[in-house]
Structures are given as structure tokens and as C-alpha cells.
């Protein structure tokens, strides 16, 4: 059974940092591009970052470039999202998912190309 489990969210002050984790089981991480998405209250889900399995390329939404860093540890079957200099607009539930169609990210990433969504982890930025 394939499962993704996100963790690492929480309450953080503006300017702070978090590292989100996406632990995968039941599949070989190196076979898939992995996307991080987020959904804020009342807003549509948006793709924020993607990690390619084929060539280690990474992609970011303009709103997070320079602040977010995606990485993967295949041995641990985990994909990370380092979030620095958090802003109130980063408040959202963050999800990871595997792109079942590609090993290399195509930006922007599309939710419908992804599966094995986790339950998400809540990030709240507030002073």
C-alpha cells in the first residue's frame, strides 16, 4: 500500500523557519517526481515546489523562490521542504504527492497528475 505522510508543520512567527517532511512508503521514491502543494483557507490548491527524480532538477513557485528549498533523501524515502523567512501568506495546509506520469517535473505542476496524497500538515504563520 502506497502512503505519503507529511509532518513538520506548526505555528511559526513571521520570519521564522520550518522543515516539512514527506515520508513515502510502498513505492520507490526515485521512480517519481514529487510535488509539494498547499491550500490556504478559501483558496485553490497551488503547487509550490517539485523535485525531479530523473535529473535532480527542482522548481518553485515565484512566491516562494529564494525562501523554500526542496530536497529528497531516497534512502530515507523522504522529501523535505525547507521553509525560511515565512510570511503570513504561507499559512496553508501543505501536501506532498507523487507524479504518476513523470519522473521529471514540468512546471507548473498540476494536481491532477499527482496521486498518493497525504493528509497534509498545517503551517500557520502568526505573531
C-alpha positions in Angstrom: 0.0 0.0 0.0 1.4 3.4 -1.0 1.3 6.1 1.6 2.7 9.6 2.0 2.8 11.1 5.4 3.5 14.8 5.9 4.8 16.3 9.1 6.7 19.2 10.5 4.1 21.9 10.3 3.1 24.1 13.2 2.7 27.7 14.4 5.7 29.9 13.4 6.3 33.6 13.7 6.9 35.7 10.6 10.5 35.4 9.5 10.9 32.0 11.1 11.7 28.7 9.6 10.2 25.2 9.3 11.2 22.0 7.7 8.4 19.9 6.3 8.8 16.2 5.7 7.0 13.8 3.4 7.7 10.2 4.2 6.8 7.7 1.5 6.1 4.0 1.8 5.1 1.4 -0.6 6.9 2.9 -3.6 10.4 3.7 -4.8 10.9 7.4 -4.5 13.4 7.5 -7.3 10.7 6.5 -9.8 8.6 9.7 -9.3 8.8 13.4 -9.5 7.4 14.6 -6.1 5.4 17.8 -5.7 4.6 19.9 -2.7 1.3 21.7 -2.8 -0.5 24.0 -0.4 -4.1 25.1 0.1 -5.0 28.1 2.1 -8.5 28.7 3.5 -10.8 29.8 0.8 -8.2 29.4 -1.9 -7.4 26.8 -4.5 -4.7 24.3 -4.1 -1.4 25.6 -5.6 1.8 23.9 -6.5 4.8 25.4 -4.6 7.7 23.1 -5.5 8.7 20.0 -7.3 11.7 17.6 -7.2 12.5 15.6 -10.3 13.7 12.0 -9.9 15.3 11.9 -13.4 17.9 14.7 -13.1 17.5 16.2 -9.6 16.1 19.4 -11.1 13.9 21.4 -8.8 11.2 24.0 -9.4 9.5 26.7 -7.3 6.5 29.0 -7.5 7.5 32.6 -7.8 6.0 33.4 -4.5 8.4 31.1 -2.6 11.6 31.3 -4.7 14.6 32.0 -2.5 12.8 31.0 0.6 11.7 27.4 0.0 14.1 24.5 -0.7 13.0 21.1 -1.7 15.2 18.1 -1.3 14.9 14.3 -1.2 16.6 11.5 0.7 16.0 8.4 -1.3 17.5 6.1 1.4 15.0 7.5 3.9 12.2 7.7 1.3 11.6 11.2 2.4 11.2 14.5 0.6 11.7 17.7 2.5 10.6 21.3 2.1 12.7 23.8 4.0 10.8 27.0 4.5 12.7 30.1 5.5 11.6 33.6 6.1 8.0 32.5 6.5 5.3 35.1 5.7 1.7 35.2 6.8 0.6 34.3 3.2 2.4 31.0 3.6 -0.3 29.9 6.0 -1.9 26.8 4.5 -2.1 23.0 4.7 0.8 21.6 2.8 0.6 18.3 0.9 3.1 16.2 -1.0 2.2 13.8 -3.8 3.8 11.7 -6.5 3.5 12.5 -10.2 2.5 9.2 -11.7 3.1 10.4 -15.2 6.6 11.8 -14.9 10.0 11.4 -13.4 10.9 14.9 -14.3 8.9 17.9 -13.1 7.1 20.0 -15.6 6.3 23.4 -14.2 3.8 24.4 -13.2 2.9 21.2 -11.6 -0.7 20.0 -11.8 -2.6 18.3 -9.0 -4.4 16.0 -11.4 -1.1 14.5 -12.5 -0.4 13.5 -8.8 -1.6 10.8 -6.6 -1.0 9.3 -3.2 -1.8 12.5 -1.4 -1.0 12.6 2.3 -3.2 14.1 5.0 -1.3 17.3 4.9 0.4 19.3 7.6 -0.8 22.7 8.8 1.5 25.7 8.7 0.3 28.8 10.5 2.3 32.0 10.4 1.3 34.4 13.0 2.9 36.7 15.6 
